[in-house]
Each structure stands twice: as structure tokens, then as C-alpha cells.
Amino acid sequence: MRNNKKVPEQKNSALVIRSASATDSRGILDCLAEAFEPYRNSYPPAAYLDTVLTEETITARLAVMQVFVAVASDQVVGTIACWKQDASEGHLRGVAWPSCPSGWEAG
């Protein structure tokens, strides 16, 4: 369920992983919100907002990090962001794969 809409089960639908763009912002925000909602009370409020992002902060995330989305049936179903700090260290942020319906396969 995403935004009070049932995510349809798609048998043998291709799952595509690609770089995100600004047009994916709403889907990324929805994925992050759904994935992290069960842990909301474990985060201080500011840290939670830094994790799930807002319509304002997603723009900054897309500008400074490489963001990827998993898409099936034209819907963002997962996301991850990363950036390289230096030659030996990088960071992963915003890893979210909420309730992916069964029957989807990577392609």
C-alpha cells in the first residue's frame, strides 16, 4: 500500500534500476516515508526528516548525491543514494525498499 492505494501485484514485471531524476522525487519520498515510518519513534525529529526527506530536501539530495531508483510498472518501488567522500570512503543514504510485491524480477 502506498499513499492509501494498493500497489498491484505484477507477475513477471521487469524491475529496472536506473539513475533518479527530479521527476522521481514524489516516488522517492513515498518510498522513504513508507520504509521508515515503522522506525519514526526511534529517531529524533530532525534526524527522521533528514532520513525521509521533504519536497525541499529531495532537490538537494539529487544535486549532491547519486540517487538510484528501482522502477516497476512506471512506479518507484525502491531507492538508494550514495556519494564518494574520498578515494577510500563513500556513503550510502536513503536505502528504501518498502513492501515490494512478489513476482517482480530484476531486469
N, CA, C and O atoms as CSV, one atom per row, in Angstrom:
chain,resi,resn,atom,element,x,y,z
A,1,MET,N,N,0.851,-1.154,0.000
A,1,MET,CA,C,0.000,0.000,0.000
A,1,MET,C,C,0.906,1.230,0.000
A,1,MET,O,O,1.836,1.311,0.802
A,2,ARG,N,N,0.650,2.167,-0.873
A,2,ARG,CA,C,1.407,3.406,-0.940
A,2,ARG,C,C,0.421,4.540,-1.146
A,2,ARG,O,O,-0.380,4.504,-2.080
A,3,ASN,N,N,0.472,5.548,-0.283
A,3,ASN,CA,C,-0.458,6.684,-0.355
A,3,ASN,C,C,-1.902,6.223,-0.377
A,3,ASN,O,O,-2.712,6.722,-1.158
A,4,ASN,N,N,-2.216,5.276,0.478
A,4,ASN,CA,C,-3.566,4.725,0.598
A,4,ASN,C,C,-4.062,4.042,-0.664
A,4,ASN,O,O,-5.265,3.840,-0.829
A,5,LYS,N,N,-3.149,3.687,-1.552
A,5,LYS,CA,C,-3.507,2.948,-2.764
A,5,LYS,C,C,-2.794,1.612,-2.726
A,5,LYS,O,O,-1.600,1.550,-2.434
A,6,LYS,N,N,-3.505,0.562,-3.015
A,6,LYS,CA,C,-2.892,-0.758,-3.051
A,6,LYS,C,C,-1.966,-0.847,-4.258
A,6,LYS,O,O,-2.356,-0.536,-5.383
A,7,VAL,N,N,-0.720,-1.282,-4.001
A,7,VAL,CA,C,0.227,-1.490,-5.087
A,7,VAL,C,C,-0.135,-2.812,-5.738
A,7,VAL,O,O,-0.122,-3.846,-5.071
A,8,PRO,N,N,-0.460,-2.806,-7.034
A,8,PRO,CA,C,-0.883,-4.051,-7.676
A,8,PRO,C,C,0.251,-5.046,-7.786
A,8,PRO,O,O,1.403,-4.679,-8.021
A,9,GLU,N,N,-0.091,-6.313,-7.613
A,9,GLU,CA,C,0.895,-7.351,-7.821
A,9,GLU,C,C,1.109,-7.542,-9.302
A,9,GLU,O,O,0.151,-7.665,-10.065
A,10,GLN,N,N,2.361,-7.565,-9.711
A,10,GLN,CA,C,2.704,-7.690,-11.117
A,10,GLN,C,C,3.518,-8.965,-11.307
A,10,GLN,O,O,4.673,-9.032,-10.886
A,11,LYS,N,N,2.949,-9.929,-11.910
A,11,LYS,CA,C,3.676,-11.162,-12.174
A,11,LYS,C,C,4.617,-10.954,-13.346
A,11,LYS,O,O,4.205,-10.500,-14.414
A,12,ASN,N,N,5.883,-11.287,-13.140
A,12,ASN,CA,C,6.909,-11.225,-14.179
A,12,ASN,C,C,7.091,-9.830,-14.773
A,12,ASN,O,O,7.487,-9.714,-15.933
A,13,SER,N,N,6.816,-8.777,-14.020
A,13,SER,CA,C,7.099,-7.425,-14.480
A,13,SER,C,C,8.584,-7.161,-14.308
A,13,SER,O,O,9.193,-7.584,-13.325
A,14,ALA,N,N,9.152,-6.465,-15.263
A,14,ALA,CA,C,10.571,-6.136,-15.177
A,14,ALA,C,C,10.787,-5.073,-14.102
A,14,ALA,O,O,10.026,-4.112,-13.990
A,15,LEU,N,N,11.815,-5.266,-13.338
A,15,LEU,CA,C,12.240,-4.293,-12.343
A,15,LEU,C,C,13.480,-3.636,-12.918
A,15,LEU,O,O,14.474,-4.312,-13.181
A,16,VAL,N,N,13.435,-2.337,-13.115
A,16,VAL,CA,C,14.537,-1.605,-13.715
A,16,VAL,C,C,15.162,-0.713,-12.661
A,16,VAL,O,O,14.458,-0.003,-11.942
A,17,ILE,N,N,16.481,-0.749,-12.568
A,17,ILE,CA,C,17.201,0.134,-11.657
A,17,ILE,C,C,17.938,1.143,-12.522
A,17,ILE,O,O,18.672,0.780,-13.441
A,18,ARG,N,N,17.729,2.421,-12.210
A,18,ARG,CA,C,18.313,3.486,-13.021
A,18,ARG,C,C,18.595,4.699,-12.151
A,18,ARG,O,O,18.132,4.785,-11.014
A,19,SER,N,N,19.365,5.642,-12.702
A,19,SER,CA,C,19.602,6.906,-12.010
A,19,SER,C,C,18.290,7.658,-11.871
A,19,SER,O,O,17.451,7.641,-12.771
A,20,ALA,N,N,18.126,8.310,-10.747
A,20,ALA,CA,C,16.906,9.078,-10.491
A,20,ALA,C,C,17.027,10.467,-11.100
A,20,ALA,O,O,18.124,10.983,-11.314
A,21,SER,N,N,15.887,11.045,-11.367
A,21,SER,CA,C,15.818,12.433,-11.826
A,21,SER,C,C,14.793,13.164,-10.963
A,21,SER,O,O,14.133,12.561,-10.117
A,22,ALA,N,N,14.672,14.449,-11.187
A,22,ALA,CA,C,13.718,15.251,-10.411
A,22,ALA,C,C,12.288,14.738,-10.574
A,22,ALA,O,O,11.471,14.893,-9.667
A,23,THR,N,N,11.984,14.141,-11.701
A,23,THR,CA,C,10.623,13.630,-11.901
A,23,THR,C,C,10.324,12.425,-11.007
A,23,THR,O,O,9.164,12.037,-10.864
A,24,ASP,N,N,11.347,11.836,-10.409
A,24,ASP,CA,C,11.168,10.704,-9.495
A,24,ASP,C,C,10.985,11.144,-8.043
A,24,ASP,O,O,10.782,10.304,-7.166
A,25,SER,N,N,11.055,12.434,-7.784
A,25,SER,CA,C,11.047,12.936,-6.401
A,25,SER,C,C,9.881,12.415,-5.580
A,25,SER,O,O,10.088,11.918,-4.473
A,26,ARG,N,N,8.664,12.516,-6.089
A,26,ARG,CA,C,7.490,12.076,-5.330
A,26,ARG,C,C,7.586,10.591,-5.007
A,26,ARG,O,O,7.278,10.192,-3.884
A,27,GLY,N,N,8.003,9.766,-5.956
A,27,GLY,CA,C,8.141,8.335,-5.716
A,27,GLY,C,C,9.212,8.019,-4.681
A,27,GLY,O,O,9.036,7.124,-3.854
A,28,ILE,N,N,10.317,8.749,-4.724
A,28,ILE,CA,C,11.386,8.560,-3.737
A,28,ILE,C,C,10.876,8.935,-2.349
A,28,ILE,O,O,11.081,8.195,-1.387
A,29,LEU,N,N,10.220,10.072,-2.249
A,29,LEU,CA,C,9.675,10.499,-0.954
A,29,LEU,C,C,8.677,9.479,-0.412
A,29,LEU,O,O,8.681,9.178,0.782
A,30,ASP,N,N,7.829,8.953,-1.277
A,30,ASP,CA,C,6.853,7.946,-0.846
A,30,ASP,C,C,7.548,6.681,-0.356
A,30,ASP,O,O,7.163,6.117,0.669
A,31,CYS,N,N,8.573,6.232,-1.085
A,31,CYS,CA,C,9.317,5.024,-0.672
A,31,CYS,C,C,9.978,5.228,0.682
A,31,CYS,O,O,9.866,4.383,1.570
A,32,LEU,N,N,10.666,6.350,0.836
A,32,LEU,CA,C,11.342,6.621,2.106
A,32,LEU,C,C,10.350,6.703,3.254
A,32,LEU,O,O,10.586,6.139,4.323
A,33,ALA,N,N,9.242,7.401,3.040
A,33,ALA,CA,C,8.231,7.537,4.103
A,33,ALA,C,C,7.673,6.182,4.502
A,33,ALA,O,O,7.539,5.888,5.690
A,34,GLU,N,N,7.349,5.358,3.520
A,34,GLU,CA,C,6.776,4.047,3.823
A,34,GLU,C,C,7.787,3.134,4.520
A,34,GLU,O,O,7.446,2.421,5.464
A,35,ALA,N,N,9.026,3.164,4.047
A,35,ALA,CA,C,10.042,2.273,4.614
A,35,ALA,C,C,10.431,2.655,6.044
A,35,ALA,O,O,10.697,1.779,6.867
A,36,PHE,N,N,10.466,3.948,6.340
A,36,PHE,CA,C,10.967,4.377,7.643
A,36,PHE,C,C,9.879,4.702,8.661
A,36,PHE,O,O,10.188,4.931,9.830
A,37,GLU,N,N,8.625,4.728,8.249
A,37,GLU,CA,C,7.542,5.026,9.190
A,37,GLU,C,C,7.554,4.118,10.431
A,37,GLU,O,O,7.340,4.614,11.537
A,38,PRO,N,N,7.797,2.798,10.286
A,38,PRO,CA,C,7.814,1.948,11.487
A,38,PRO,C,C,8.907,2.319,12.495
A,38,PRO,O,O,8.843,1.910,13.655
A,39,TYR,N,N,9.913,3.093,12.060
A,39,TYR,CA,C,11.040,3.452,12.924
A,39,TYR,C,C,11.002,4.915,13.355
A,39,TYR,O,O,11.944,5.399,13.981
A,40,ARG,N,N,9.932,5.616,13.028
A,40,ARG,CA,C,9.831,7.056,13.306
A,40,ARG,C,C,10.158,7.375,14.761
A,40,ARG,O,O,10.893,8.325,15.032
A,41,ASN,N,N,9.628,6.604,15.695
A,41,ASN,CA,C,9.841,6.899,17.126
A,41,ASN,C,C,11.252,6.587,17.587
A,41,ASN,O,O,11.620,6.949,18.705
A,42,SER,N,N,12.049,5.932,16.769
A,42,SER,CA,C,13.438,5.639,17.115
A,42,SER,C,C,14.372,6.789,16.742
A,42,SER,O,O,15.542,6.786,17.127
A,43,TYR,N,N,13.874,7.753,16.010
A,43,TYR,CA,C,14.675,8.874,15.523
A,43,TYR,C,C,14.286,10.161,16.238
A,43,TYR,O,O,13.110,10.375,16.533
A,44,PRO,N,N,15.268,11.024,16.520
A,44,PRO,CA,C,14.899,12.394,16.890
A,44,PRO,C,C,14.211,13.035,15.676
A,44,PRO,O,O,14.534,12.677,14.543
A,45,PRO,N,N,13.280,13.963,15.875
A,45,PRO,CA,C,12.525,14.522,14.750
A,45,PRO,C,C,13.389,15.047,13.594
A,45,PRO,O,O,13.076,14.786,12.433
A,46,ALA,N,N,14.447,15.768,13.886
A,46,ALA,CA,C,15.298,16.313,12.815
A,46,ALA,C,C,16.004,15.201,12.039
A,46,ALA,O,O,16.152,15.286,10.820
A,47,ALA,N,N,16.436,14.164,12.748
A,47,ALA,CA,C,17.102,13.044,12.079
A,47,ALA,C,C,16.122,12.268,11.202
A,47,ALA,O,O,16.482,11.794,10.124
A,48,TYR,N,N,14.884,12.143,11.672
A,48,TYR,CA,C,13.873,11.453,10.868
A,48,TYR,C,C,13.629,12.212,9.568
A,48,TYR,O,O,13.578,11.606,8.498
A,49,LEU,N,N,13.477,13.534,9.653
A,49,LEU,CA,C,13.269,14.332,8.439
A,49,LEU,C,C,14.471,14.288,7.511
A,49,LEU,O,O,14.315,14.360,6.292
A,50,ASP,N,N,15.672,14.171,8.075
A,50,ASP,CA,C,16.872,14.048,7.247
A,50,ASP,C,C,16.924,12.686,6.554
A,50,ASP,O,O,17.579,12.537,5.523
A,51,THR,N,N,16.247,11.715,7.110
A,51,THR,CA,C,16.203,10.368,6.535
A,51,THR,C,C,15.114,10.249,5.475
A,51,THR,O,O,15.366,9.740,4.383
A,52,VAL,N,N,13.919,10.710,5.786
A,52,VAL,CA,C,12.799,10.556,4.839
A,52,VAL,C,C,12.711,11.709,3.842
A,52,VAL,O,O,12.034,11.599,2.820
A,53,LEU,N,N,13.380,12.793,4.133
A,53,LEU,CA,C,13.446,13.974,3.279
A,53,LEU,C,C,12.095,14.684,3.165
A,53,LEU,O,O,11.068,14.194,3.634
A,54,THR,N,N,12.133,15.833,2.538
A,54,THR,CA,C,10.947,16.648,2.263
A,54,THR,C,C,11.010,17.060,0.797
A,54,THR,O,O,11.990,16.777,0.109
A,55,GLU,N,N,9.971,17.725,0.327
A,55,GLU,CA,C,9.989,18.183,-1.063
A,55,GLU,C,C,11.132,19.167,-1.304
A,55,GLU,O,O,11.628,19.270,-2.426
A,56,GLU,N,N,11.550,19.880,-0.284
A,56,GLU,CA,C,12.676,20.806,-0.424
A,56,GLU,C,C,14.013,20.070,-0.381
A,56,GLU,O,O,14.903,20.351,-1.184
A,57,THR,N,N,14.159,19.129,0.554
A,57,THR,CA,C,15.466,18.483,0.722
A,57,THR,C,C,15.745,17.402,-0.321
A,57,THR,O,O,16.907,17.057,-0.535
A,58,ILE,N,N,14.720,16.858,-0.973
A,58,ILE,CA,C,14.980,15.877,-2.030
A,58,ILE,C,C,15.727,16.533,-3.186
A,58,ILE,O,O,16.549,15.884,-3.833
A,59,THR,N,N,15.461,17.790,-3.451
A,59,THR,CA,C,16.147,18.509,-4.523
A,59,THR,C,C,17.645,18.590,-4.228
A,59,THR,O,O,18.472,18.369,-5.112
A,60,ALA,N,N,17.981,18.906,-2.987
A,60,ALA,CA,C,19.394,18.967,-2.595
A,60,ALA,C,C,20.044,17.592,-2.678
A,60,ALA,O,O,21.179,17.471,-3.138
A,61,ARG,N,N,19.337,16.559,-2.239
A,61,ARG,CA,C,19.878,15.196,-2.289
A,61,ARG,C,C,20.195,14.804,-3.734
A,61,ARG,O,O,21.252,14.237,-4.010
A,62,LEU,N,N,19.286,15.106,-4.640
A,62,LEU,CA,C,19.506,14.780,-6.055
A,62,LEU,C,C,20.681,15.564,-6.635
A,62,LEU,O,O,21.341,15.091,-7.560
A,63,ALA,N,N,20.948,16.758,-6.102
A,63,ALA,CA,C,22.034,17.599,-6.614
A,63,ALA,C,C,23.403,17.161,-6.124
A,63,ALA,O,O,24.386,17.311,-6.849
A,64,VAL,N,N,23.493,16.620,-4.905
A,64,VAL,CA,C,24.811,16.333,-4.329
A,64,VAL,C,C,25.150,14.847,-4.254
A,64,VAL,O,O,26.304,14.494,-4.010
A,65,MET,N,N,24.177,13.980,-4.456
A,65,MET,CA,C,24.427,12.544,-4.370
A,65,MET,C,C,23.947,11.855,-5.630
A,65,MET,O,O,23.086,12.367,-6.346
A,66,GLN,N,N,24.510,10.699,-5.890
A,66,GLN,CA,C,23.997,9.847,-6.962
A,66,GLN,C,C,22.828,9.068,-6.372
A,66,GLN,O,O,23.005,8.304,-5.423
A,67,VAL,N,N,21.651,9.255,-6.922
A,67,VAL,CA,C,20.452,8.605,-6.415
A,67,VAL,C,C,19.954,7.635,-7.476
A,67,VAL,O,O,19.871,7.973,-8.656
A,68,PHE,N,N,19.628,6.441,-7.043
A,68,PHE,CA,C,19.094,5.423,-7.935
A,68,PHE,C,C,17.677,5.072,-7.492
A,68,PHE,O,O,17.333,5.187,-6.316
A,69,VAL,N,N,16.873,4.647,-8.442
A,69,VAL,CA,C,15.534,4.166,-8.145
A,69,VAL,C,C,15.335,2.810,-8.793
A,69,VAL,O,O,15.892,2.520,-9.851
A,70,ALA,N,N,14.530,1.984,-8.140
A,70,ALA,CA,C,14.044,0.741,-8.723
A,70,ALA,C,C,12.624,1.046,-9.170
A,70,ALA,O,O,11.814,1.538,-8.385
A,71,VAL,N,N,12.323,0.755,-10.425
A,71,VAL,CA,C,11.025,1.101,-11.004
A,71,VAL,C,C,10.392,-0.147,-11.593
A,71,VAL,O,O,11.051,-0.923,-12.285
A,72,ALA,N,N,9.123,-0.332,-11.316
A,72,ALA,CA,C,8.339,-1.424,-11.905
A,72,ALA,C,C,6.976,-0.849,-12.261
A,72,ALA,O,O,6.368,-0.135,-11.464
A,73,SER,N,N,6.507,-1.157,-13.439
A,73,SER,CA,C,5.209,-0.652,-13.905
A,73,SER,C,C,5.112,0.857,-13.737
A,73,SER,O,O,4.086,1.375,-13.295
A,74,ASP,N,N,6.187,1.560,-14.094
A,74,ASP,CA,C,6.251,3.029,-14.021
A,74,ASP,C,C,6.090,3.582,-12.615
A,74,ASP,O,O,5.724,4.746,-12.452
A,75,GLN,N,N,6.357,2.772,-11.598
A,75,GLN,CA,C,6.246,3.216,-10.214
A,75,GLN,C,C,7.571,2.985,-9.508
A,75,GLN,O,O,8.162,1.912,-9.627
A,76,VAL,N,N,8.042,3.996,-8.767
A,76,VAL,CA,C,9.249,3.853,-7.958
A,76,VAL,C,C,8.924,2.921,-6.797
A,76,VAL,O,O,8.032,3.203,-5.997
A,77,VAL,N,N,9.656,1.804,-6.708
A,77,VAL,CA,C,9.403,0.826,-5.650
A,77,VAL,C,C,10.595,0.683,-4.703
A,77,VAL,O,O,10.520,-0.046,-3.714
A,78,GLY,N,N,11.696,1.380,-5.006
A,78,GLY,CA,C,12.860,1.339,-4.139
A,78,GLY,C,C,13.813,2.459,-4.494
A,78,GLY,O,O,13.747,3.014,-5.591
A,79,THR,N,N,14.706,2.796,-3.564
A,79,THR,CA,C,15.669,3.861,-3.802
A,79,THR,C,C,16.905,3.677,-2.931
A,79,THR,O,O,16.853,3.054,-1.870
A,80,ILE,N,N,18.006,4.229,-3.399
A,80,ILE,CA,C,19.259,4.289,-2.638
A,80,ILE,C,C,20.051,5.484,-3.159
A,80,ILE,O,O,20.009,5.790,-4.351
A,81,ALA,N,N,20.766,6.153,-2.277
A,81,ALA,CA,C,21.607,7.278,-2.662
A,81,ALA,C,C,23.020,7.017,-2.154
A,81,ALA,O,O,23.212,6.380,-1.118
A,82,CYS,N,N,24.006,7.515,-2.896
A,82,CYS,CA,C,25.396,7.309,-2.494
A,82,CYS,C,C,26.253,8.486,-2.945
A,82,CYS,O,O,25.887,9.237,-3.849
A,83,TRP,N,N,27.389,8.625,-2.297
A,83,TRP,CA,C,28.373,9.603,-2.734
A,83,TRP,C,C,29.752,9.181,-2.263
A,83,TRP,O,O,29.904,8.509,-1.243
A,84,LYS,N,N,30.735,9.585,-3.018
A,84,LYS,CA,C,32.131,9.257,-2.726
A,84,LYS,C,C,32.749,10.414,-1.953
A,84,LYS,O,O,32.840,11.535,-2.455
A,85,GLN,N,N,33.175,10.127,-0.721
A,85,GLN,CA,C,33.772,11.176,0.102
A,85,GLN,C,C,35.215,11.430,-0.317
A,85,GLN,O,O,35.637,12.575,-0.484
A,86,ASP,N,N,35.965,10.340,-0.483
A,86,ASP,CA,C,37.351,10.445,-0.947
A,86,ASP,C,C,37.711,9.115,-1.597
A,86,ASP,O,O,36.835,8.284,-1.836
A,87,ALA,N,N,38.995,8.908,-1.885
A,87,ALA,CA,C,39.418,7.707,-2.620
A,87,ALA,C,C,39.129,6.410,-1.864
A,87,ALA,O,O,39.069,5.344,-2.477
A,88,SER,N,N,38.949,6.482,-0.547
A,88,SER,CA,C,38.765,5.249,0.214
A,88,SER,C,C,37.445,5.174,0.978
A,88,SER,O,O,37.192,4.183,1.664
A,89,GLU,N,N,36.610,6.189,0.877
A,89,GLU,CA,C,35.387,6.176,1.660
A,89,GLU,C,C,34.210,6.757,0.886
A,89,GLU,O,O,34.332,7.756,0.177
A,90,GLY,N,N,33.075,6.101,1.047
A,90,GLY,CA,C,31.841,6.587,0.449
A,90,GLY,C,C,30.710,6.415,1.445
A,90,GLY,O,O,30.896,5.819,2.507
A,91,HIS,N,N,29.553,6.927,1.112
A,91,HIS,CA,C,28.396,6.848,2.000
A,91,HIS,C,C,27.170,6.398,1.230
A,91,HIS,O,O,26.975,6.768,0.072
A,92,LEU,N,N,26.348,5.599,1.885
A,92,LEU,CA,C,25.033,5.214,1.373
A,92,LEU,C,C,23.994,5.903,2.240
A,92,LEU,O,O,24.141,5.966,3.460
A,93,ARG,N,N,22.952,6.417,1.617
A,93,ARG,CA,C,21.863,7.081,2.337
A,93,ARG,C,C,20.548,6.649,1.721
A,93,ARG,O,O,20.504,6.208,0.573
A,94,GLY,N,N,19.502,6.775,2.472
A,94,GLY,CA,C,18.163,6.614,1.950
A,94,GLY,C,C,17.912,5.296,1.253
A,94,GLY,O,O,17.335,5.264,0.165
A,95,VAL,N,N,18.341,4.204,1.872
A,95,VAL,CA,C,18.086,2.886,1.300
A,95,VAL,C,C,16.665,2.483,1.675
A,95,VAL,O,O,16.358,2.292,2.852
A,96,ALA,N,N,15.807,2.355,0.682
A,96,ALA,CA,C,14.407,2.029,0.965
A,96,ALA,C,C,13.874,1.083,-0.094
A,96,ALA,O,O,13.990,1.334,-1.294
A,97,TRP,N,N,13.292,0.002,0.369
A,97,TRP,CA,C,12.653,-0.984,-0.493
A,97,TRP,C,C,11.400,-1.465,0.215
A,97,TRP,O,O,11.341,-2.612,0.657
A,98,PRO,N,N,10.385,-0.594,0.331
A,98,PRO,CA,C,9.205,-0.984,1.096
A,98,PRO,C,C,8.292,-1.930,0.337
A,98,PRO,O,O,8.002,-1.708,-0.839
A,99,SER,N,N,7.848,-2.956,0.985
A,99,SER,CA,C,6.816,-3.869,0.526
A,99,SER,C,C,6.732,-4.075,-0.977
A,99,SER,O,O,5.703,-3.806,-1.597
A,100,CYS,N,N,7.812,-4.551,-1.549
A,100,CYS,CA,C,7.809,-4.852,-2.991
A,100,CYS,C,C,6.948,-6.077,-3.231
A,100,CYS,O,O,7.160,-7.115,-2.603
A,101,PRO,N,N,5.986,-5.975,-4.124
A,101,PRO,CA,C,5.131,-7.127,-4.400
A,101,PRO,C,C,5.929,-8.302,-4.951
A,101,PRO,O,O,6.935,-8.115,-5.634
A,102,SER,N,N,5.481,-9.484,-4.653
A,102,SER,CA,C,6.156,-10.671,-5.158
A,102,SER,C,C,5.906,-10.806,-6.663
A,102,SER,O,O,4.949,-10.255,-7.206
A,103,GLY,N,N,6.774,-11.536,-7.302
A,103,GLY,CA,C,6.610,-11.763,-8.731
A,103,GLY,C,C,7.399,-10.804,-9.588
A,103,GLY,O,O,7.427,-10.957,-10.809
A,104,TRP,N,N,8.057,-9.796,-8.974
A,104,TRP,CA,C,8.866,-8.873,-9.763
A,104,TRP,C,C,10.255,-9.448,-9.868
A,104,TRP,O,O,10.749,-10.091,-8.943
A,105,GLU,N,N,10.870,-9.215,-10.985
A,105,GLU,CA,C,12.217,-9.737,-11.207
A,105,GLU,C,C,13.103,-8.620,-11.722
A,105,GLU,O,O,12.645,-7.728,-12.437
A,106,ALA,N,N,14.382,-8.677,-11.352
A,106,ALA,CA,C,15.341,-7.679,-11.843
A,106,ALA,C,C,15.558,-7.881,-13.321
A,106,ALA,O,O,15.599,-9.013,-13.801
A,107,GLY,N,N,15.698,-6.795,-14.041
A,107,GLY,CA,C,15.891,-6.888,-15.477
A,107,GLY,C,C,16.713,-5.786,-16.018
A,107,GLY,O,O,16.961,-5.734,-17.222
